[in-house]
Amino acid sequence: SRPLLIVAEAVENEVLGVLVANKLRGTFNVVVTNAPGFGDNQKEMLQDIAVLTKANFVSKELNMKLADLKMDDLGNINKAIIKKDNTTLISNSKSPELEKRIQVLKTQIKNATSDYETKNLQERLAKLSGGVALIKVGAATDTELKDKKLRIEDALNATKAAITEGIVVGGGKALVEVYQELKDTLVSDNKEVQQGIDVVVKSLLVPTYQIAYNAGFSGKDVVKQQLLQPLNFGFNAKEGKYVCLLKEGIIDPTKVTRQAVLNAASISALMITTEAAVVSLKENKDNNFDLGTQE
């Protein structure tokens, strides 16, 4: 009399028709859902589900057939929520096999050789160890809903980046502090190389300038004041005052700040080797930001 949930890579139409017919007749309550993932990752995720539910994983590679299955091969789950695009399995049970599986995943994460592999392993670990949260988003209009979803996704990605590499003070202050550390230490005897070094180092002040300018303040004045502020103190563009950024919660993931510099360097290198570019000129009401004037 208990409902039956089948998680499979694929189900033939003939088999699906038989299951639907039996469900409509009331013979038994059954639901079929597609297995998550694809390729080798899909097989691993199916094994995760088998361990979580204490079921036996059925696979041709293991020389197992559906005809040979018995009731003991089935598992148990506290709750299953099946929707059009996703399926959520909820289980409160713990077992030595589950703990062993979790430890295996942790070891695989340490030995992972790519970001893609690490991300997949971390997602599987979170699902098995209960580190999964469901965020329900509501809004008055579709436009507002999409905007909220994008903001939540940005927040989640920023949080994941912070977990990976930690955080630094925000508002461009971290790059200002890097500028102050590097401006007198990176020196070259080659004048052309030195010019390149100066451009790169002084460009670290631009994010602070742009943040202030976007908020309606003088970018030049804010940059000059930032250079005089003590460690971790900077400009709060929302309040228009200088505060301890860490205490105010104005922070950035280290990974995001680092990638911003790397991406800017990559685009700059591309522009240097490009003979022509199509750009849109805009009026600069705050005058041009002269990087050479910052000391």
C-alpha positions in Angstrom: 0.0 0.0 0.0 3.0 2.3 0.3 3.8 4.6 -2.7 6.6 3.5 -5.0 9.2 6.0 -6.4 11.3 4.9 -9.3 14.4 7.0 -10.2 15.8 5.9 -13.5 18.1 7.1 -16.3 15.3 6.5 -18.8 12.0 4.7 -19.0 10.5 3.3 -22.2 7.1 4.5 -23.2 5.7 1.0 -23.0 6.8 0.6 -19.4 5.6 4.0 -18.5 2.2 3.3 -20.0 1.8 0.2 -17.9 2.8 2.1 -14.7 0.3 4.9 -15.5 -2.5 2.4 -16.2 -1.9 0.6 -12.9 -1.9 3.9 -11.1 -5.2 5.0 -12.7 -6.7 1.6 -11.8 -5.6 2.1 -8.2 -3.5 -1.1 -8.3 -0.6 0.7 -6.7 0.6 4.3 -6.3 3.8 4.8 -8.4 5.8 7.8 -9.6 8.7 7.8 -12.1 11.3 10.5 -12.2 14.4 11.0 -14.3 17.8 10.5 -12.6 19.8 13.7 -12.0 23.0 14.6 -13.8 24.4 12.8 -16.9 27.2 10.4 -17.8 29.4 9.1 -15.1 28.2 11.8 -12.7 24.7 10.5 -13.0 25.7 7.0 -11.9 27.5 8.4 -8.9 24.4 10.5 -8.0 22.2 7.4 -8.3 24.5 5.6 -5.9 24.3 8.5 -3.5 20.5 8.1 -3.6 20.8 4.4 -3.1 23.0 4.9 0.0 20.6 7.6 1.4 17.5 5.5 1.0 19.2 2.2 1.9 18.2 0.8 -1.5 20.2 -1.4 -3.8 21.6 0.4 -6.9 20.5 -1.4 -10.1 23.0 -1.2 -13.0 23.8 -3.3 -16.0 27.5 -2.9 -15.2 26.8 -4.7 -11.9 25.0 -7.5 -13.8 21.7 -6.8 -12.1 18.3 -7.2 -13.7 14.9 -5.7 -12.7 13.3 -9.1 -12.9 15.6 -10.3 -10.1 14.6 -7.5 -7.7 13.0 -8.3 -4.4 11.3 -6.2 -1.7 14.5 -6.1 0.3 16.2 -4.3 -2.6 13.9 -1.3 -2.1 14.7 1.6 0.1 12.8 4.1 2.3 12.4 7.8 2.2 10.6 10.1 4.6 9.2 12.4 2.0 9.5 12.9 -1.8 8.4 16.1 -3.5 8.1 15.6 -7.3 7.6 18.6 -9.5 7.9 19.2 -13.3 11.5 20.3 -13.3 12.9 18.9 -10.0 12.6 16.2 -7.4 13.4 16.6 -3.7 14.1 13.6 -1.5 14.0 14.1 2.3 15.4 11.5 4.7 16.2 11.7 8.4 17.9 8.3 8.6 21.6 7.9 9.3 23.7 4.8 8.6 27.4 3.7 8.6 27.2 3.4 4.8 26.0 7.0 4.6 28.8 8.3 6.8 31.3 6.3 4.8 30.0 7.8 1.6 30.3 11.3 3.0 33.9 10.6 3.9 34.7 9.3 0.4 33.3 12.5 -1.1 35.4 14.7 1.2 38.5 12.8 0.1 37.5 13.1 -3.5 37.1 16.9 -3.1 40.6 17.2 -1.7 42.0 15.2 -4.7 39.9 17.0 -7.3 41.8 18.4 -10.3 39.3 20.9 -11.7 36.8 23.5 -10.5 34.0 21.6 -12.3 34.8 18.4 -10.5 35.1 20.1 -7.2 31.7 21.9 -7.6 29.9 18.6 -8.5 31.5 16.8 -5.5 30.6 19.7 -3.1 27.0 19.7 -4.3 26.7 15.9 -3.8 28.3 16.2 -0.4 25.8 19.0 0.6 22.9 16.9 -0.4 24.0 13.8 1.5 25.1 15.7 4.6 21.9 17.8 4.9 23.5 21.0 3.8 20.7 22.0 1.5 18.3 24.9 1.8 15.2 25.7 -0.1 14.6 29.4 -0.9 11.1 30.3 -2.0 10.9 33.6 -3.8 7.6 35.6 -4.2 6.8 38.8 -5.9 3.9 40.9 -7.2 5.0 40.7 -10.9 7.1 38.5 -13.1 9.7 41.2 -13.6 10.1 41.7 -9.9 10.4 37.9 -9.4 13.1 37.6 -12.0 15.0 40.5 -10.5 14.8 38.9 -7.0 15.9 35.5 -8.3 19.0 37.1 -10.0 19.8 38.9 -6.8 19.6 35.7 -4.8 21.7 33.9 -7.3 24.3 36.6 -7.0 24.3 36.4 -3.2 24.6 32.6 -3.3 27.5 32.8 -5.8 29.2 35.4 -3.7 28.8 33.3 -0.5 30.3 30.3 -2.3 33.2 32.3 -3.4 33.7 33.6 0.1 33.7 30.1 1.5 36.3 29.1 -1.1 38.9 31.9 -0.6 37.7 34.1 2.2 36.7 37.8 2.2 38.4 41.2 2.0 37.1 44.7 2.8 34.7 46.0 0.1 34.1 49.3 -1.6 37.4 49.0 -3.5 39.4 49.5 -0.3 41.2 46.2 -0.6 42.7 47.2 -3.9 43.6 50.6 -2.5 45.6 48.8 0.2 47.2 46.7 -2.4 48.1 49.8 -4.3 49.8 51.3 -1.3 51.8 48.2 -0.8 53.0 48.0 -4.4 53.4 51.6 -5.5 57.0 51.9 -4.2 58.1 48.2 -4.4 57.5 47.3 -8.1 60.4 49.0 -9.9 62.0 48.2 -13.2 65.1 49.7 -14.9 63.3 49.5 -18.2 61.3 52.7 -18.7 58.6 51.0 -20.9 58.2 48.2 -18.4 58.0 50.7 -15.6 55.2 52.6 -17.5 53.3 49.4 -17.7 53.8 48.7 -14.0 52.6 52.2 -13.1 49.4 51.8 -15.2 48.6 48.5 -13.7 49.3 49.5 -10.1 47.5 52.9 -10.3 44.5 51.2 -12.0 43.8 49.5 -8.6 42.4 52.9 -7.5 39.7 53.0 -10.3 37.1 50.8 -8.6 37.0 53.2 -5.6 36.7 56.1 -8.0 33.9 54.5 -9.9 31.9 53.4 -6.9 32.0 57.0 -5.5 31.2 58.5 -8.9 28.2 56.1 -9.4 26.9 57.2 -6.0 27.0 60.9 -6.9 30.3 61.8 -5.1 33.5 63.2 -6.5 35.6 60.1 -7.4 38.9 62.1 -7.2 38.2 63.4 -3.7 37.1 60.0 -2.4 40.2 58.3 -3.7 42.5 60.9 -2.1 40.7 60.4 1.2 40.8 56.6 0.9 44.6 56.8 0.7 44.7 58.6 4.1 42.4 56.1 5.8 43.8 53.5 8.2 43.6 49.8 7.6 40.1 48.4 6.9 38.6 52.0 7.0 37.0 53.3 3.8 34.1 55.1 2.1 30.5 53.9 2.6 28.9 55.1 -0.6 25.4 54.5 0.7 25.9 56.7 3.8 28.4 59.1 2.3 30.9 58.7 5.1 34.1 56.9 6.1 33.6 53.9 8.4 35.2 50.6 9.4 34.2 48.5 6.5 34.4 45.2 8.3 32.1 46.4 11.1 29.6 47.8 8.7 29.6 44.5 6.7 30.9 46.0 3.6 33.0 43.1 2.3 33.8 41.3 -1.0 34.8 37.7 -1.6 38.5 37.5 -2.2 37.9 35.4 -5.3 35.7 38.1 -6.8 38.2 40.8 -6.2 41.1 38.7 -7.5 39.1 37.7 -10.6 38.2 41.3 -11.3 41.8 42.2 -11.6 42.7 39.2 -13.7 39.8 39.8 -16.1 40.7 43.4 -16.4 44.3 42.5 -17.3 43.0 40.0 -19.8 40.8 42.5 -21.6 43.6 45.1 -21.5 45.9 42.6 -23.2 43.3 42.0 -25.8 42.8 45.7 -26.5 46.6 46.2 -26.8 46.8 43.6 -29.6 43.6 44.9 -31.3 44.1 47.4 -34.2 40.7 48.9 -33.9 37.7 49.0 -31.6 34.2 50.3 -31.7 33.3 52.3 -28.6 30.6 54.7 -27.4 31.9 58.0 -26.1 30.0 59.5 -23.1 30.4 62.9 -21.5 32.4 62.7 -18.2 30.8 65.2 -15.8 33.4 64.5 -13.1 36.4 65.2 -15.5 38.8 62.5 -16.4 40.4 60.5 -13.6 44.1 61.2 -13.8 45.8 58.1 -12.5 49.1 59.9 -12.5 48.1 62.4 -9.9 47.6 59.9 -7.1 50.5 59.6 -4.7 
